[in-house]
Amino acid sequence: MSSAEYKVVETTTVTDESLEEIINTWVGHGWTLDTIHFAMRESSRRPAMAFVLFVRSAPENAGIGAGESSPRV
């Protein structure tokens, strides 16, 4: 049975440059971009936060807590 691992990266700096850096960093570590969710402010059209979700195939012997450490972005 094939399982998947998911990675969520939260950012409060929602610019094209910051999102590009997050995506390029995690894709470079073997993750695939899944989706981006934006949290909006009521008083602004600009997002207050973004959640960038990545996915990859989990190793067969991976258990809880078997993930890699997070690179700093």
Buried (B, 14 or more C-beta within 10 A) or exposed (E): EEEEBEBEBEBEEBEEEBBEBBBEBBEEEEBEEBEBEEEEEEEEEEBEBBEBBBBBEBEEEEEEEEEEEEEEE
